[in-house]
């Protein structure tokens, strides 16, 4: 599909942009699919929205934990590719797919078996609890293909192939939106699944995307080809986990903190819970821009370090940060200006809309600091320094965001104060990431490839 020239590493801000824009569009497509899922279930009510929000939260948790493990893949594949050790890079990808397959199967079985308990853990009750449980049971079998797709897409980005993931995302988005709309409303002679149509449609998109990229990889159509994909390389598994475990632990901490925060919000009622979910989905159009620069920064920093070009690695990190701040700030401002009509587009409920608008204004003002976290966090992980982001996340999320939110909840302050606790979290994160990247310690995170 797309084969970058072996040995070629993009340079400077232009190089960052060349790798970032396909990833940005790719993730905008994913965000569009998620927001359409919320819109589709919005016609049924806030309890159904709570179900979709919970389903997407579990998908995000799986993606986040896998992305943490895959931070090891990104660093090791990018370094080997930059050092022109192409066979070794390809074998790391095979090992990654094997590892992720096991993790995805275990997750799928666990979520299906404990769907009710997971929904109850989110402090959902009544119809919201019932609907969320059913939503998770329907969606969980597709997590296997979701995980495999993430694994191969991450590996391709590490070697600089960002266009194949874009093609896969386009295919997934078209199929997902089509089946969500059709199955939720019983169009074209299909059974009317109601709000569960969004779960089935999402699942089908995971299935289609996973199958497409696996077939393309096994058939040798991608820039990297599988080598001995039936053999198990335990030494590579150990390397991937050694580099990736702090990032995986970071994501566990992050998702734990987000979940705790979401549980606190849920105690203020379904309207507040739905507003948080809708607000995150609307702002996700800005978040994915930062994620695109995170991918570009990680890839370029890793490849330049593999090529022993520390100065270019450093310039790539700062370049990713500058472009991310400009892009996310502009996008965040635009979303904030149109927050109310966007919220009403998602749901026609005055109470939910009011809280959604407030949430968007608060988090929209934090886009420059979130841009720093995305870009420099990606650069550090691409260098193999996965411990620094872990410590920053642990400090800011647990000790600042959740602690402040818990304090506000304890004193029975309105949910608006809970939302406002996000501000302190992102401001401190921005300064810590800037200081950490400026220190240059990340250069020596991995001693050799």
C-alpha positions in Angstrom: 0.0 0.0 0.0 2.6 2.5 1.0 6.4 1.8 1.1 8.7 4.5 2.4 12.2 4.5 1.1 14.4 2.4 3.3 17.0 4.6 5.1 15.0 7.8 4.5 14.1 9.7 7.6 12.0 12.9 7.2 13.8 16.1 8.5 12.7 19.1 10.6 9.2 20.5 11.0 8.3 19.5 7.4 9.2 15.9 8.4 6.9 16.1 11.4 4.1 17.4 9.3 4.6 14.7 6.6 4.1 12.0 9.3 1.5 13.9 11.3 -1.2 14.8 8.8 -2.2 11.3 7.7 -2.3 10.3 11.4 -4.4 13.4 12.2 -6.9 12.5 9.5 -6.9 8.9 10.5 -7.8 9.7 14.1 -10.3 12.4 13.0 -12.1 9.5 11.2 -12.0 7.4 14.3 -13.4 10.4 16.3 -16.1 10.9 13.8 -17.2 7.3 14.2 -17.3 7.7 18.0 -19.3 10.9 17.9 -21.8 9.5 15.4 -22.3 6.6 17.8 -23.2 9.0 20.5 -25.4 10.9 18.2 -27.2 7.8 17.1 -28.0 6.6 20.6 -28.8 10.2 21.6 -32.2 9.8 19.9 -33.1 7.2 22.5 -32.2 9.2 25.7 -29.5 9.9 28.3 -29.5 6.3 29.7 -28.6 5.0 26.2 -25.9 7.7 25.9 -24.5 6.5 29.2 -24.3 3.0 27.7 -22.4 4.2 24.7 -20.1 6.3 26.8 -19.3 3.3 29.0 -18.7 1.1 25.9 -16.3 3.7 24.4 -14.6 4.2 27.8 -13.8 0.4 27.9 -12.6 0.6 24.3 -10.4 3.5 25.2 -9.0 1.6 28.2 -8.1 -1.3 26.0 -6.5 1.0 23.4 -4.6 2.9 26.1 -3.2 -0.2 27.8 -2.2 -1.7 24.4 -0.7 1.6 23.4 1.4 1.5 26.6 2.7 -1.9 25.7 3.2 -0.8 22.1 5.4 2.1 23.2 8.1 -0.5 23.4 7.3 -1.6 19.9 7.4 2.0 18.6 10.8 2.7 20.2 12.4 -0.6 19.2 11.0 -0.8 15.7 11.8 2.9 15.0 15.4 2.5 16.2 16.0 -0.6 14.2 14.5 0.9 11.1 16.6 4.1 11.6 19.7 1.9 12.0 18.7 0.0 8.8 18.2 -3.3 10.7 15.0 -4.0 8.7 14.8 -7.8 9.4 15.0 -7.2 13.1 12.3 -4.5 12.9 10.0 -6.9 11.0 10.5 -9.6 13.6 9.7 -7.2 16.4 6.4 -6.5 14.6 5.6 -10.3 14.5 6.3 -10.6 18.2 4.1 -7.6 18.9 1.2 -9.1 17.0 1.5 -12.4 19.0 1.7 -10.5 22.3 -1.3 -8.3 21.5 -3.4 -11.2 20.3 -3.1 -12.9 23.8 -3.9 -9.6 25.6 -6.9 -8.9 23.4 -8.4 -12.4 23.8 -8.1 -12.2 27.5 -9.7 -8.7 27.5 -12.6 -9.8 25.3 -13.5 -12.7 27.5 -13.1 -10.7 30.7 -15.4 -7.8 29.5 -18.0 -10.2 28.2 -18.1 -12.2 31.5 -18.1 -9.2 33.8 -20.0 -6.6 31.8 -22.6 -6.0 34.5 -19.9 -5.6 37.2 -17.9 -3.2 35.0 -21.0 -1.1 34.4 -21.9 -1.2 38.2 -18.3 -0.1 38.9 -19.0 3.1 36.9 -21.7 3.8 39.5 -24.5 3.4 36.9 -27.9 2.3 38.2 -31.3 1.5 36.8 -31.7 1.5 33.0 -28.3 3.0 32.5 -26.8 0.0 34.2 -28.8 -2.5 32.2 -28.1 -0.8 28.9 -24.4 -0.4 29.5 -24.1 -4.1 30.5 -25.8 -5.2 27.2 -23.7 -2.7 25.2 -20.5 -4.2 26.5 -21.5 -7.8 26.0 -22.3 -7.0 22.3 -19.1 -5.1 21.7 -16.6 -7.3 23.6 -16.1 -10.1 21.0 -14.8 -7.6 18.5 -12.0 -6.4 20.8 -9.8 -9.2 19.4 -9.8 -7.6 15.9 -9.5 -4.1 17.5 -6.3 -5.0 19.3 -4.7 -6.7 16.3 -5.5 -3.6 14.2 -3.9 -1.3 16.8 -0.8 -3.5 16.9 -0.1 -3.4 13.2 -1.1 0.2 12.8 1.4 1.2 15.5 4.1 -0.9 13.9 3.6 0.7 10.5 3.7 4.2 12.0 7.0 3.3 13.6 8.6 2.6 10.2 7.1 5.8 8.8 4.1 4.3 6.9 1.3 6.6 8.0 -0.8 6.3 4.8 -1.8 2.6 5.2 -3.5 3.3 8.6 -5.3 6.2 6.9 -6.7 3.8 4.3 -7.7 1.3 6.9 -9.4 4.1 9.0 -11.4 5.2 6.0 -12.6 1.7 5.3 -13.5 1.2 9.0 -15.3 4.5 9.2 -17.5 3.9 6.2 -18.5 0.4 7.3 -18.9 1.4 10.9 -21.2 4.5 10.2 -23.2 2.5 7.7 -24.0 -0.4 10.0 -24.5 1.8 13.1 -27.2 3.9 11.3 -28.8 0.8 9.6 -28.9 -1.4 12.6 -29.9 1.2 15.1 -32.9 2.1 13.0 -33.8 -1.2 11.2 -33.2 0.2 7.7 -32.8 -1.9 4.5 -34.6 -4.9 6.0 -32.2 -5.4 8.8 -33.3 -6.1 12.4 -33.8 -3.0 14.5 -31.3 -3.3 17.3 -32.0 0.2 18.8 -29.2 1.6 20.8 -27.3 -1.7 20.5 -27.0 -1.1 16.8 -24.2 1.4 17.6 -22.4 -1.4 19.5 -22.8 -3.9 16.6 -21.8 -1.3 14.0 -18.7 -0.3 16.0 -17.8 -4.0 16.3 -18.2 -4.6 12.6 -15.8 -1.7 11.9 -13.2 -3.3 14.2 -13.7 -6.6 12.4 -13.4 -5.1 8.9 -10.3 -3.0 9.8 -8.5 -5.8 11.6 -9.1 -8.3 8.8 -8.0 -5.9 6.1 -4.7 -5.0 7.7 -3.9 -8.6 8.8 -4.6 -9.9 5.2 -2.5 -7.1 3.7 0.4 -7.8 6.1 0.4 -11.6 5.7 0.1 -11.2 1.9 3.3 -9.0 1.8 1.4 -5.9 0.6 2.8 -3.6 3.3 6.2 -1.9 3.8 7.1 -4.5 6.4 6.6 -8.3 5.8 6.1 -11.0 8.4 9.0 -13.2 9.1 8.4 -16.5 10.9 5.1 -15.4 12.3 4.4 -18.8 13.8 7.7 -18.8 15.9 7.8 -17.2 19.3 10.8 -15.0 20.1 10.8 -14.7 23.9 13.8 -12.4 24.0 12.0 -9.9 21.9 8.9 -10.2 24.1 11.1 -9.4 27.0 12.6 -6.3 25.3 9.2 -5.0 24.2 7.8 -5.4 27.7 10.9 -4.0 29.4 10.6 -0.8 27.4 6.8 -0.7 27.3 5.8 -1.7 30.8 6.2 1.8 32.3 4.0 3.2 29.5 1.5 0.4 30.0 1.6 1.2 33.8 1.2 4.8 32.9 -2.0 4.0 31.0 -3.3 1.8 33.8 -2.8 4.7 36.2 -4.3 7.2 33.7 -7.3 5.1 33.0 -7.8 4.4 36.7 -7.7 8.1 37.4 -10.1 8.9 34.5 -12.4 6.1 35.7 -12.3 7.5 39.3 -13.0 10.9 37.9 -15.9 9.6 35.8 -17.4 7.8 38.8 -17.4 11.0 40.8 -19.2 12.7 37.9 -21.7 9.9 37.8 -22.8 10.6 41.4 -24.1 13.9 40.1 -26.6 12.1 37.9 -27.0 10.7 34.4 -27.1 14.2 32.9 -23.6 15.1 34.2 -22.3 11.7 33.1 -23.7 12.2 29.6 -22.4 15.7 29.4 -18.9 14.6 30.2 -19.1 11.9 27.5 -20.5 14.2 24.9 -18.0 16.9 25.8 -15.0 14.6 25.5 -16.3 13.3 22.1 -16.7 16.8 20.7 -13.3 17.9 21.9 -11.8 14.6 20.6 -11.5 16.4 17.2 -8.9 18.5 18.8 -7.3 15.7 20.8 -6.6 13.6 17.7 -4.6 16.4 16.2 -2.3 16.2 19.2 -2.2 12.5 18.9 -1.1 12.8 15.3 1.9 15.0 16.4 2.6 12.5 19.2 2.9 9.7 16.6 5.1 11.8 14.4 7.4 12.9 17.2 7.7 9.4 18.5 8.6 8.0 15.1 11.1 10.7 14.2 12.8 10.8 17.6 13.2 7.0 17.6 14.5 6.8 14.0 16.9 9.7 14.4 18.3 8.2 17.6 18.7 4.9 15.7 20.7 6.8 13.1 22.8 8.4 15.9 21.5 11.9 15.0 20.7 13.4 18.4 20.3 17.0 17.1 17.7 16.0 14.6 15.9 13.9 17.2 15.8 17.0 19.5 14.6 19.3 16.7 11.9 16.8 15.8 10.5 16.8 19.4 10.4 20.6 19.6 9.0 20.9 16.1 6.2 18.5 17.0 5.4 20.5 20.1 5.2 23.9 18.2 2.9 22.5 15.5 0.8 20.7 18.0 0.3 23.9 20.1 -0.7 26.0 17.1 -3.1 23.4 15.7 -4.8 22.3 18.9 -5.2 25.8 20.1 -6.9 26.9 16.9 -9.1 23.9 16.8 -10.0 24.2 20.5 -11.0 27.8 20.1 -13.2 26.9 17.1 -15.0 24.2 19.1 -15.4 26.4 22.1 -17.0 29.1 20.0 -19.6 26.7 18.6 -20.0 24.6 21.8 -23.7 25.2 22.3 -24.9 24.3 18.8 -22.6 21.3 18.8 -24.0 20.1 22.1 -27.6 20.6 20.9 -26.7 18.6 17.7 -25.8 15.7 20.0 -28.8 15.8 22.4 -31.8 18.0 22.8 -31.7 18.2 26.6 -31.2 21.7 28.1 -29.6 20.4 31.3 -27.1 18.1 29.5 -26.3 20.8 27.0 -25.5 23.4 29.7 -23.1 21.1 31.4 -21.6 20.0 28.1 -20.9 23.6 27.0 -19.2 24.4 30.4 -17.0 21.3 30.1 -16.0 22.3 26.5 -15.1 25.8 27.6 -13.0 24.6 30.5 -11.1 21.9 28.6 -10.9 24.0 25.4 -8.9 26.6 27.3 -6.3 23.9 28.1 -5.5 22.9 24.5 -2.0 24.5 24.5 -1.0 22.5 27.6 -2.6 19.3 26.3 -0.6 19.8 23.1 2.6 19.8 25.1 1.6 16.6 26.8 0.7 14.9 23.5 3.8 16.0 21.5 6.6 15.8 24.1 5.1 12.7 25.7 5.2 11.0 22.3 8.8 12.2 21.8 9.9 10.8 25.1 8.3 7.4 24.5 9.7 7.3 21.0 13.2 7.7 22.5 12.4 4.8 24.8 12.0 7.0 27.9 8.7 5.6 29.2 9.3 6.1 32.9 9.2 9.9 32.8 5.6 10.1 31.4 4.6 7.5 34.0 5.8 9.7 36.8 4.3 12.8 35.4 0.9 11.0 34.9 1.0 9.5 38.4 1.8 12.9 39.9 -0.7 15.0 38.1 -3.6 12.7 37.6 -3.8 11.1 41.0 -2.3 13.8 43.2 -3.9 16.8 41.4 -6.9 15.9 39.3 -8.5 13.1 41.3 -7.5 14.5 44.6 -9.0 18.0 43.9 -12.2 16.4 42.4 -12.5 14.2 45.5 -12.1 17.2 47.7 -14.8 19.2 45.9 -17.1 16.2 46.0 -16.5 15.8 49.7 -17.6 19.3 50.3 -20.7 18.8 48.1 -19.6 21.4 45.6 -21.4 21.5 42.2 -20.2 19.3 39.4 -18.8 22.4 37.7 -16.0 22.3 40.3 -15.3 18.7 39.5 -14.8 19.7 35.8 -12.6 22.6 36.8 -10.1 20.3 38.5 -8.9 19.4 35.0 -7.3 22.8 34.7 -4.6 22.3 37.4 -3.8 18.9 36.1 -3.0 20.0 32.5 -1.1 23.2 33.5 1.3 21.3 35.7 1.7 18.5 33.1 2.7 21.0 30.5 5.5 22.4 32.6 6.8 19.0 33.6 6.9 17.6 30.1 8.8 20.7 28.8 11.3 20.5 31.6 11.8 16.7 31.1 12.4 17.0 27.3 14.7 20.0 27.7 16.9 18.0 30.2 18.0 15.6 27.4 18.1 12.5 29.6 15.8 10.7 27.2 18.7 10.4 24.7 20.2 7.5 26.7 16.9 5.7 27.6 17.9 2.8 25.3 21.6 2.0 25.2 21.6 0.0 21.9 19.4 -1.5 19.3 
